[in-house]
Amino acid sequence: MILDVGETISFEVSFHADLPQRSQGQLRLSVVNNQYEETVIQLVGEGYQDTITIDNIQSCLVGIDNESEEGNMADDDIPGMVN
């Protein structure tokens, strides 16, 4: 991206981690035709993985007759069986 004298631009940098680890990057700003005018911005982000605990969950147990149930999921576990 090239800017003219006096021109400004803004942009947003976001980080979305895939793994719980530290990641780094660089953003370089240079002035055209001036090798001594360069700014390097270090970008650092850290992904993390959190353990989630859910408390006080109520469950309702309903009796199911597996013999008469149509589309029994247990049937899907048998290799080669076709409904």
ABEGO torsion letter per residue (X at the ends): XBBBBGBBBBBBBBBBBABBBBBBBBBBBBBBGBAABBBBBBBBBBBBBBBBBBBGBBBBBBBBBAAABBGBAAAAABBGBBX
